[in-house]
Amino acid sequence: MLERARDGLAGYVVSHPWHFRKPPAQNVLLGAVPEPASTCYIQEIALLPEARSNGAASEVVLKLIRRAKKARFRNLSLVAVNNSIKFWERHSFRALDDADLNQKLTSYDRRARYMVLELT
């Protein structure tokens, strides 16, 4: 959840441990969190329109990176949709070039790409 002191709730994020290179199917219950998990997966970030141009999304990403490092994940991963690839690249995520995986991601968006940030 992202709160702005003056404005109240501005958005939310869903992130959880998951399997690397195996993004969850859309519109399906996840079930149990995998043990062991091999990535910290960013499922969704949603912001109100007024929170989208003031750095709130970048603030959320930085918080996610800190939490993933603290939990000792080796990487963060996500599926970039809605023309968001450039946003994620600005935060050092890179698209994985995997034709089979890209084909599976067409159920998300025809230009969806699986992206990864390696954590050190």
Phi, psi and omega in degrees: 000137179246118179246141171248126186309316184281324189258350184080214183295128181243347180168185179212165176223144174239120180217145184200161173296143181202185179270129178296138179066015179225071182298147180296149176293152179283148174058034178228138177298138182288327186079217183280149173288132184294145176233115357276151175269149182246004176203157168262111189263129176268107184281316186198142169232126179230129180233145172295151182309319182291347180262358188277343184242017182240021176089004182297319181296318178295324177299317179296315181300316179298321177296319178297319179298314179299316180295318180295319177296316180299324179277001177066034172285147179277340180202165169246143178221163182193170170249116179279125179229173175055044177059036183263003184304316181298320177302312183292324176297325177296340178257021174073015171284149176232145179285136174277129180268095183218104185302317180296315179295316179301321178297318179295331183282354180297341176290339176280309189184142185295340178251016181297144178222140175280129184233151185223142169240115177283133181257138180245000000 
